[in-house]
Amino acid sequence: MSASIAINRRSFLAASVAGGTALAFDASLVLAAATADAPAQVLNAFVRINAENTVTIGAKNPEIGQGVKVMLPMLIAEEMDLAWEQVRIEQTDADEKRFGVQTAGGSTATPRNWLPMRQVGAAARQMLIAAAASTWGVAAESLSTARGAVVHKPSGRSATYAALAKAAAALPAPDLASVKLKDEKTFSIVGTSKPGVDVAKIVKGEPLFGIDTRLPGLLHGAIIKCPAHGGTVISFDDSAAKAIAGVAAVVAVNSGFVPEGKNDTIVIVADSWWKASKAREKVSVKWDDSAVSGFSTEGYEAQAAKILAGAPQTSAFTAGDADAAMMKAAKVVSAEYAYPFLAHASLEPQNCTARFEAGKLELWAPSQAPANGRAETARFCGLTPDDLTIHLTRIGGGFGRRLLNDYMVIAGQVAKAVPGKPVKVLFDRTDDLRHDFYRPAGWHKLAAGIGPDGSLLALKNHFATFGSDGKPARAAQMNPAEFPAPVVPNVDLGVSYMATNLATGWLRAPSSNAMAFVFQSFLDEVALAAGLDLPELMRRTLGDAREIPGERAKFHTGRARGVIDAVCATAGWKGRQKGRGFGFYFSHLGYFAEIVDLSQKNGAVTVDKVWVAGDIGAHVINPLNALNQAHGCVIEGLGQAMIGQKMVQDAGAMTAENFGDFPLMRIDAVPRGIAVEFLETPFPPTGLGEPALPPVLPALANALYSLTGKRQRSLPLTLT
């Protein structure tokens, strides 16, 4: 993906002296991106040059463990020509008018910010050079910078950035679109490993996360929600709860999930969370759940079977004539695949602290999308977005859950009901699992036509999932160019929808986390029927190196083949071998191929090693964090596939209570080795929080087939 800067209004780099000891730069610019994954957005960066010649750089995006709190400042520091030990990092507040888009989702931070953050740093450096040139009466071209200082080599003079700050503040701002960027070959920070800025505090248990928020006079809120999703409050009796010493209020609010004018959440507010939680038992609630109590996992499965027996309701994508190609195919392979609803199960359950005072609302929120939370909370609180101040806290896991801001909406309304007092609303583990925004389940009926040479001639898929009025529910959509559709000559992807009362939402590597399992597992079956292994079927299907236009992103067949060849070479792939499985996928602008090695002893299957090859462009900005992200993707993907993760619904309600019902990966199940290789290709760098996850699911499924001879076509897999 290529990106360029288009300034459609006067760009500025406004400098001001803070307390006489620091220079602040504030830059606004517009990023025009090549794909919808990084749409045109306004971005701001904040840099403070301190008196001791350290530089404080604001990290504007929410930090959810993806390393963006270090990565974005690295780009600015690189172009400012700083030594990394001079850099100090601070989390900014949520304020899109000042800082532009502030989200953690879709692996968009790198493609959105790669050029803009560099330009901000380069503009700051240019102003400091201009200040030195004016002070010394020399040409700016004769000056260079290094380690936070401007140097005039002919005269031997030098000055620190701190010494030049006041003079720089008086100069006109440069045009951000034309500032000169460093030659990428001279990078000294980008491409070097930097540890997370919060690591020491996390290890020591210092407060960083939303759940750690402490304020004077803090009250605590525990929630009650209708077991059946979408149920609303008819009436409630809170007299017994209010009689408990320390209980300050019982408030009914709308979480944003049900129509305005109705309430679906009751919050007990007390001087401790434990007291608020215990007081829930004393509140009697009458719910209106008649319209939502009839949904169940068993019902969905029966309905999906009927749907797949018929024709799709609508078409998602077509190319060529799939039916005609099937008639001419040497072989036709068919199968059905399925996957369940999944919870996000973040270790830090949902929470938000809010304080309403003098008509203004202040929030401490672990949100992945604070701008959306601002708008929603303001609406439900009867305020304007400008009435809200949002402090971003570090997020203790979210994986897409915190893109939905019900916890902010709830906390804001509760705070308004007890003005002048800060209130921290906290979900317990059961609340979090039973009232998530779930990754939607799905059912697929597939068929493929194989040519005489083993090539993939045609692909058909009838996808049954959730939606209404001919449109998918949130996160239930299938990308029209879902791989391998772009490289198959004859394709027919159809979709049918059924109703659900559940709130759905994005889970790490949305859509791809499920589609990769379906398509790559099925294509392993196709490859077997063609007398090939899956990597070879992929090579033949990809064809010559070329770039294929797409609705959301371009797909480069050469880059796909590159990672396939790389992982096969590194892992010593020699065709089909017992206990080995392969998977490839393209998602969130990243190309990844992975191989899983399994062994079996006394009937128990162990994941021994996972091999990973990825292409995320010309630069891996922070290699240490990139390795961590790839490892995390592999481990999370394996967890989704093999340890029994499945959310079960009965009578409209989710049944899970804790991690015993929805287990997370344990250290003894993690592969003993995860080998990661990044290919360097001449393309702008892209994100990494998500694209390494999808291929490991089919790689595991295909390895299980090669080990046991049994093809498993639904998740979670059984490792016996």
N, C-alpha and C positions, 0 to 999 in steps of 0.2 A: 504494500500500500504506500502510495506517495501522498505527502501532505505539504501544503504551502500556506504561507501567511498572506492574508488579504486584509489590508487595513481599509475599512470603509468609513471610518471617521478618524478624526485627528488622534493619532496615537500619542501617548505621553509617557514620560518617565518623570514623575514629580518627586522632587527631593526636598526633605525638610530636616532640620536639625532637632533631635530629641534631647532636651536637657543640656544642650551644648556639647554633648559627648558622642553623639551617634548620628549617622546619616541614614535616612530611610528612603528606599526606592519603592515606588508603587506603579506598576505598569499595567496597562490594559491593551489587549489586542484581540483580534478575531482569527480563529483557526478555521480555514476552509479545508475540510478533509475529503478524501477520495471515496469513502464509503460511509454507509449509515452507521457503522460501528463506531465511528468517530465523527459525528456531524459537526457542522459549523457552530462554534461556541465562543462566548466571550470568556477570557481567562485573565486573572490577575496574579501577580506574584509579589511578595513582600520580603524585602531584604533590609536588614539593619546592620550597619557597620559600627561596631562598638569602639570605645576609646582605646582599649588595649589591642586593637587591630584584629579582634575576632569578628566573625560575621554571623549574625543570627538570621537563619533562613526559615521562613514560614512554610510548613508542610500543609497544604490546603485540603487534601483529600482525606476522607476517613481511613484510618488504619485498622485493618481487619486481620492482620497477620500476613498480608500480601507484600509487605515491605515498602509500600509507597511513601511512608514517612521518611525514609532514607533516600529512595530512588529519585523523587522529584527534586529535593535539594541537591543531589549529586549533579543534576543537569545544570542547575544555576551555578553551582560552585565551579564546575568544569569551565564554563565560559567566563567566569570572573577571574580565572587563573589563581585560585586559592589553593593552599595546602589543606588537606582534609582536616588536619588537627586544628585549623583555625575556625572550622565550621561548628556552629551551635544550631540546633534544630528545635523549633517550637511548633506545636499543633495550632493552627488557626481556628477561629470560630467558624461556624457556618454562615457565610454571607456571600451569596452569589453575585450581588451587585459589586462587591469588591474583588472577590477571588474567582469569579466565574464558576463553571460547573464543578461541583464537589460531590462525586459519587464514587462508590466502590462496587463495581459490578460490570460484567461483560468484558473483563480484561482490557478496558479502554484507556486506562491511565497513561500507558506508554504511547500508543499511537496518537492520543489527543495532545499530549504534552511534550513530546520529543523535541519538536522545533520551538514551540512557544516558550518553554522554560529556558531553553538555550538562548533564545533571543533576549529574554529578560536579563540573563546573566551577562550577555555580550553588551547590551545597552548600558548596564551599570559600569562595566569595564571601560566602555568608550567614554563615558562622562568623566571617569577618574583620569583617564589619559588626557582628555581635553583640559582638565583642571591643571594637570602637571605641565602641559605644553604652554598654557597661558602664564603660569607662575614663573616658569624658567625661560620663556621667550624662545622656545624651540618648536620645530615642526612636530606635530603629533606622530607623523610617520617615523620619526627617529626614536620613538619611545617603545619600550616593550614592558611586559608585566610578568611577574612571577611571585608566587607565595604571598599574595596580598600586598604587593608593592609595585610602583611604577619606576622603571629604570631608564636613565639616559646614558647609554654606554659610552658615547664619545666624551662626555665630561665626567663620567663616573658618579653622577648624582643619582640619588634614589629617594623615594618618599613612600611611606606606608599609605594604604588606603585611608586609614583613620586620619592621617595628617592632611589628606587632600579632601576630606569629606565636605568641609564648609565651602571650599572653592567650587567643588563640583555641584553643590546645591544651587549655586547662582547661575549656572549655565543652562542654555535651552536644552530641552529633552531631544534625544535623537529619534529618528524615524525607525521604529522597530522593524519595519519591513525591509530596511536596507542595512541594518547593522551587520558588520562582518563577523561571521562565525569562525571558530577555530577549524583548522584542518583536522578532520577526524583522526588522521594518523598521529596527531600530536597529543591525543587525549592522555591525561595522567590520572584522572579520577574515574571516568566512565570505563568500564571493563575491569575494574579492580574490586575486590571483595571488601564490602563494608558491613560490619555487624549491625544489627538492629539497634536503634538508639534507645529503645526501652528495655533491652534484654536484662540489664543489671537490675532494674527495678522489678521486672517480672520475677526474676529468680529470688529476689529478696522479699517478694510479696508486698511491695509498696503500692499504694493506691494509684491506679491508672484507669480502671475500667468503670463503666457506668454504674455497676453494682457497688463500687467502692465510694461513690459520692457521699460525702459527709458535709452537712451544713448546720449552723447553729439552729436549734429548735426543730430539727428534722422530724417530720412525721412519716409514717410508713403505711403503704396501702397494699392490701391483699385482695385478690379478685375472686368473684364468683361468676361463672358463665354457664349458660344452658349447655348441658351435655351434648344435645343435638345441635350441630352447627346451624346458625341462622335463627335459632329460637330467640324470642324477645320477651321482655318482662311484662307480665300483666299486672302483678302487684307483689309486694313483699312486706314482711313484718320484721322490723329490725329492733323492736323494743328490748328483747333479751340481750342482743349484742350491745346496744347503747348503754345498758345497765352495767356493763363491765367497766371497772375503773381503767382509765387510759384510752378508751375508745372515744375518738373525737367526732367522728361522723360516719355515716353510711350513705354513699352517693351512687345513684344509678346514672350510667352514662352510655353513650353510643360509641362503639369502638371504630366506627367507620365502615363496618362490614354490612350492617343492616340499614334499611332506608332511614333517612333523616326523619325525626319526629318519634322514633322508637328507640328503646334502650335494650342493650343485650349484655351489659356488664354491670355488676354491682361491686363497688369498692368499699371495703371496710378500712377506715383510717384510724390508726392508733399510734401510741407513742413508742411501740416496737413492732417489728414485722411479725414476730412470733405471736404477740397478743392479737394483732389484726388477723393473722391466719387462724388462730383458734376461735376467734369470735365469728368466723364464717359459719361455724357449725351451729350458731345460734340464730342465724338469719333464715327465715322461711320464705321461699320464693315460689310464685306461681308463674309458670312459663307458657308462652304460646309457641308450641313446637309441632302442631298438627301437620303443617305443610312440609316439615323437614325430617320427621322421625321415620320415614319409610325407606331411607337409603341404607344400603349395606354392601359389603364386599361381595357376598354371595349373589346379591341381586345384580351388581355390575357385571359379574362374570357370566351370568346367564344371559343378560341383555347383550353383552358383547358377542357371545356365540351366535345369537340370532342375527345380529347386525352383519357379522362377517359372512354369514350364509347368503346374504343378499348383495345387492349392488351398492356402491358408495353413494352417499348423499350428494357429495360435491367433489370436484377435482382440485387437487393442490398443484399438480404439475403434469404436463404431457409433452412428449417429444416424439416425433416419428409416429409409427403405428405399432404399438406393442402387441396387439392381438394378431396382426398379420405376421409379425416377426416370430411370434410363438409358434404359429402354424408351420413355419419353415425351419424351425430350430431342429438341430440334431437330437437334442435332449431338452426336456423341460423338468425343472426342479421346483417343488413347492413345499412350503412349511408354514407353520403358525408360531408366532413368538408373542410373549407377554412380559410385562413388568408391573410392579405394584406402586401404590402411593408410597412416598417416602417423606419422613419428617427431616427437618434440618438438624435437630438435636444439638444445638450449640451448647458448649459447656457453660457459658454465661447465659442464664435464661433471660428472657425479655425484661427490660426495666427502663425506667425513665424517671428522672427527678425534675419537678417543676415547682415554680414559685410565682404566684400571681399577686401583684402589688401595684397600686396606683394605675390600674388600667393596662399594665404591661405584664407580659408573660416571659419568664426566663426558664430555659430548659437545659438540662445536662443529659445529652442523648447519645447512646451508642448506635447511631443510624448510618446505614449505607447510602441513604438518599435523603439527606436532611432538607433539601429544598422542597421535595414532595411532602415531607412531614410538616414543614412550616405551613404550606398552603392548606393541608388537611386539618391541622390542629387549629389554625386561625379560623377556618370555616366553622368547625364544631364548637369553638369557644366564642363565636360572635365577635372576633377581633379582625384586624387587618394583618397581613403578613409582617408589616413593618413594626407591629406591636410586639413581635417575638424576638428574643435573643436566644440563640442556640449555641451552646458550648459543646464541641465534639469531644467525646471521651473515646479512649481506645476500646475496640470491640472484641469481646472474648469469644470469637467464633460467630458465624452468621450464615456464610455460604449462600446468600441470597435472601435469607429470612428477614434480615433487617433492611431490605429494600422496601418492605411494607411497614408502615409506621403506626400501627394500631396502639402500640405502647406509648407513643408520643401523644396521640389523640386522647387516649384515656387519661394520662397524667395531667394534660393541660386542663381538661374539664374538672378533674378532681381538685387541682390547685385553685381553680377559680371558685370552687365551692367552699374552700377554706382559705380565704385571702390572707396574705401576710405570712403564711406558714409554708415552708418548703415541704413537699410530699414526694417520697420515693415510692413509686408503684413497682412491685416486683412479682413476676410470675414464679410459682414454684415449678418443680420438674414436671409434675402431672399437668399443670396448666399449660406449660410450654409444649409438651408432646400432643396434648389433646386439642390445642387451639393454635395450631401452626397454619401456615399457608403452604400446602403440601405439593411436592412434585407430583403431577398427575400420573395416574396409571394409564396404561395403553395396551392395545391388542393389535396384532398385525397379521394379515394373511398375505403371504408373498409367493411370487412365482418368477422364475427366471428362465430365459431361453438361451441355450448354448449353441454356438456355431460349430461346424465340423472341425475347425482349428482350435477349439477350446475357448474362443472369445465369447464375451458376454454380449449377446445380441439384443436382449430385451429384459426389462424389469417391470413387474407389476406389484403394487402394494395397496391393500385396503386397510386403512388405519382407523381403528375405533377408539375414540377418546371422549373427552367431555367438552360440552359447549351448548350453546342455544342459538336459535335464530340463524343457523348456518354459520356461526362464528365460534372459534375455539375459546374455551375458558383460558384465563391467564396461564401462560406457560405450557398450554396443551397443543400449541400449533406445531406443524411440521414445516420446516423451511422448504420453499418450493425447489430449491437447489440442494436438498439434502444429499450428501454423498452416498452412493456413487452416481446419482441422477445426472450431473453435468457431463459425465464422460461415457454414458451409455446411449447408443443411438436411438433406441426406442424405449420410452418410459411412460408409465401411466401410474401416477400416485393419487389415489382417491382417499377421501376421509368421510367418516360418519361420526355424528356427535350424539351423546346421551347426557341426560341431566344429572347433576350432583348438587348437594347442598354444601359441599365442602369448599372452603376457601383454598384456592390453589395459588402457587407462586413459583418463582424461579429457584432452582437448586444449582449449585456449582456446575458450570458447563451446561446451562439450560438447554433442553431438548437433546443436545448431543450426548448427554450422559446416558440417555436411554436409546437413542437412535443408533449410536455406534454399536451397542450390544446387538441390536436387532439386525442391522444390515451387515456388519462384519461377521457375525456368527452365521448368518444365512449364506453369505458369499463363501465362507469356508465349506459349506455343504455344496455349493455350486462348483467350487474348485475341485472338490473331491470327485464329483460326477464327471468333471471334464478331464480327470486324470492329472490334475495340477495341485500344487500347494497354493495357499492364499497369496503369498507375495508375488508369485508368478502370474496368477490371475489378475492381480492389481496392476502389474507392469503391462500386461497385454491390454487391459481395459484403459489404462491411462494414455497409452500411445505416445506419440512424439511430444517433446517438451513444448508447451504452449500455454498462453494465458486465456482462460475462459471467462467472459464477463458474467457477472452474477447480480441478482437483485440487491443483495446485501454486501457481498464481497467478491472480488475476483478470485478465481481458483487457478493455480499454476501447477500443471501436471508435472513439470520438471522438478519442482520443489517437493512434491509428494513422492515422486520416485526417489529423490535424493535421500529422504529419511528412511524409506523402505530399504534401499540398498545399504545404507549406513548401519541400521540396526541388524540386518542380516549378516553383514560382514563382522561386526563387533561381537555378536553372539555366536558366530560360527554356524549359522543356519544352513542345514544340508537337506532341505526338503522336509517332508513329513517325518517327524521323529516322535517316539513315544514320550509323552509327558511335556511336550513343547507346544505352545500356541502363539499365534501371531494376530495382531490387530493394528489397523491404521485408521486415523481420522483427521479431518480438517475441521477445526472449529475455532472461533474467536481469533481468526487470522493466523493461527498457528498450525503447523504441520507436524504430526507426531506419529511415529510407528513404535510398537512395543512388542516384546517377546516375553512370555511367562514360562518359567521352568518349574515343573511340579515333580514330586516324588510321592510314593505311597508305601506305607509300612503298617502292617497289621490292619489294613483297611482304611487307615487315616491318611488323608492327603495333606501334604505340606507345600506351601509356596516357597521354593528355594531361592529363586532369583528373578528379578525383572530387569530387562534391558530396555533402555529408552533412547530414542534418537529424535531430536526436535529441530525444527527450523523456525526461528522467530526473528530472522533478519540479520542485519550486518553487525549488530551489537547486542551483547548480553550485558546490560548496564551494570548490574551487580551480581557477579557470578555466584557468590555465596548464597544470596537470597534466591537466585534462579534454581540452584541445586535444591534448596529447601522446598521451593514451590513444586518442583517436579516430584520430589519424594512425597510431599503431602498429597499431591494429586493421585499418585499411584496407590498410596495407602488408603485414601478415602474411597477411591474407585473399587479397590479390592473389598473394602468394608461393605459397600453397597451390594456387591455381588455375592459374597460368600459367607457372611456371618448372620444370616437370618433377618436382615433388615426388611421389614414389611409392616406397614400400618394397616390394621384391620378395623373395619367400621361395622357397627351393628346398631340398628334402630337410630340411624342418623348420627351416632356418636363414635368417636375414635375410642378404642378400648385400652390403649397403652397407658401405663401409669408411670413407668420409670425405665431405666436402661436395661432392666431384666426383660422387658417386653420389646425393646428396640435397642439391641446391643450395639456398642461401638467397637472399633478395632482395639484389641489388646496387644500389648507388646509381643506376646508369645506367638501371635499370628502374623506379625509383620515379616516380610521376606528378610532373610539374612543378608541379602545383597540387592541393591538397586543401583544399576550402572547407568549413568546419564551422560549423553553426548549431545552437544549443540553444534549444528552445522552453521558455518558463517557464510551467508549468501548476500548478494548486493541489493538488499531490499531494506527499506526503513524498518526499524525495530518495532516489534509488537508485544502484546502482553503475554503473561505466563500464568496467571492465577488459575486458569481453567483448561486450556487445550491439552495439557498432558494427562488429564483424567480419562476422557472417553475411551481411548484405545485399550486400556488395561482390562476393561470388562469383557470384551469379546476375546482378547488374548487369553484370559483365564478360562472362559467357556470353551474355547477351541483347544486349549491344553488339556482340559478335563476330558474332552472327547477323545483326544489322542491317547490319553492315559487309560481310560476306562472302556472306551468303545461305546459309551452311552452319550447320546446328544441331548443336552438339556436346553430347552427352548423357553424357559421362563425363569425370572429372578424371584427370590434369591436362589443361587445354585446350591446343590447338595454336594459336599466334599467327601463322599464315601464311595 
